[in-house]
Amino acid sequence: MFDDLRDPDPPAPSAATREAVSRRARRLVRRRRAAVAGGSTAAIALVVVGAIALLGGGDEPAPVATEVQGAQESNPSTTTTTTTTEAPPATAPPERAPLIVPFSPVPEPPPPAESSLTGEVVLAPGWSVTSCAVGGSPVALTGATFTVGGLAPGTSVDVVCDAHSGDGAARASRVVVTLQPGLNAVRIVL
């Protein structure tokens, strides 16, 4: 379908055409830069004029001129009197008192007074646990797990487990656990 659109001999632009395109591109870049500079200058001018308008001229109030015409008499002469008074000083709006909202954070529950440690011993087939100790004290195993309570949070304890195989081989594993408040868990692979 698009084979008809392919030109086996496409026209090549001449040097004059390329130069005209290049001049046009440079002109557009200059116009864009001039527009950006003009817009920036206008924005700065607006900010300066706005700041001057907000801050005012000075501390002295401007005088106000009032013209009073006298009463007309039967003769056509008119008496004109000019009185100058000072405008009252501008007063700032009253300052608002800061809004003070009492803050009472929700108290966090106290950390548990003790930690507990539960452990699982993972064994290869044909191996069995000989003993486990936490902090040097032997622990009772239920299957391949143990649980010890009444430990002090923040302390580190050694967990040591020994295992043996049916052919008399033995293995041991030691893990150091730093106890966090509440329940802690450890897995020992032998």
N, C-alpha and C positions, 0 to 999 in steps of 0.2 A: 504494500500500500504506500509506503513512504519512499519506495524506489524512484518514483517519479520526481520527488523533491530533490534528489541528489543531482548536483551540477558537476559534471566531470571537469569543467574548466571554470571554477568560481572566479569572480572578478577580484583583483587585488587592489586595495586602496593605494592611491598615488602618494608621493611624499607631501604634496600640498594638502591633501585630505587629512593625512595623519597630523600635520602641523596645525591645521585648523581645529581638529579634535583636541589636541594638546592645549592650544590657547584657550579653548572654551572650558576645559577642565580647570586650568589655572584660574580663570576668571571666576568660575563658580566657587572654588576654594577661597579666593579673596573675599567674595561676597559673604560667604558663610562666616568667615572670621570677623568681618566687619559687623555683621548682624549680632554675633555673640558678644563682641566688645561693646557695641551700643546698648544691648540689653543689660549687660552687667553694669555699665555706667548708669543707666536709668534706675536700676534697682538700688544701687548705692545712693544715688541722689534722693530717692524716695525715703530710704531709711534715715538719712541725715535730716531731711526736712521734717519727717515725723518726729524724730528725737528733739529737734529744736521746738516744735510745736508743743510737745508734751512737757518739756522742761520750762518753757516760758522765757520771758526776757530777763527779768531781774527781780530784786527784792522790793523795789519801790513801786507802789501802785501808780498806774497811769492816770493823769488828770482827765476829768470829764468836763467838756465845755457844754454849757446849757445856754441857749439864747431865749430871752424872755422879751416879748413885745409889750410895751406899755399900752394902756387903754387909749383908744382914739378919742380925741376931743372933737369939738365941732369944727376946729380948724384942720386942715389936711396934713399937718405935721405929725410925724410918728416918732415916739421915743423908743430907742432900743437900748437895752441894758444887757451886758454879758456877765455871767457869773461863772466862776470856775470852782468846782468842788472836787475833792479827791474821792476816788472810788474806795469803798471799804476793802481792806486787805482780803485776799482770797484765803479761804480757810480750807484746810485739808479735810477730807472725810475722816470721821473718827476711826481710830484704829480698832480693829476687832480683837477681842480677847482670844487668845489661843484656845482651841477646843481641847480639853483634857479629858481623855477617856481612861478610866482606871483599867489597868491591865493585870489580870490575875491568871498566870499560866496554869494550865492543868498540871497538877503534880504527877510526876512519873511514879509508878509503883516502885517501891524499894526492891533492889535486887534480892534474889533469894539468898538466904544466909548460908546455904550450902550448895554443893555441886554433887552430881552423881555421874557415874561413868558406866556406860554399857559397852560391851565389846563382843566382837564376833571373831572366831578363829577359823580361818579357811585352810583346809588340809587337802593334800593330794590323796588320791585313792590309795588305800593300804596303810595310811598313817593315822595315829591317834594322839590326842593331847595327853602329855604326862602331867604337867602342872602349869598354872598361871598365877602370877603374883602382881598386885598393884601396890606400888609404893613399898615394896618389900614384904607385904602381908599376902599370904596365899588367899586365893578366891575360889569359891565353889563354882564349878561349871555345870550348866544345864544344857546337855547336848554339846554344842560348840559355842555357847554364849555365856556371858557372865555379866553381872550388874553389881556395882559397888556404890553405896551412898554415904553421906556424911563427910564428904571431902570439902576442903576449903577452896573457895573460888580464887583464881589468880595464882594458884600454886602449880608447879609442874610435878608430875608423877611418872615414874618408870612403870611400863607395862611389859612384863617378861613372860613369855610362854615357851614351853619346851614340848617337843613331840618326838615320837619314835615310830619306826616302821616295824613290820612283822619280822624282818630279817636282822633286827638289832641296830639299824642306823638311827642316829639322833639328829635333831635340828633344834635350834633356839632362835627366837626373835625378840628384839627389844625395841620398844617405841616409847618416846618421851611425849607426853600430852600435857599441854598447859590448859588447865581447867577454866572454863567460863562459868558464870552463874547458871544454874539450871542443869539440864541434861546434856551430857557430852557423849560422843560415840567414837569408837575406834575399830578398825578392821585390821587383823593381823593375819598375814599370809605366810604359812609355813610349808 
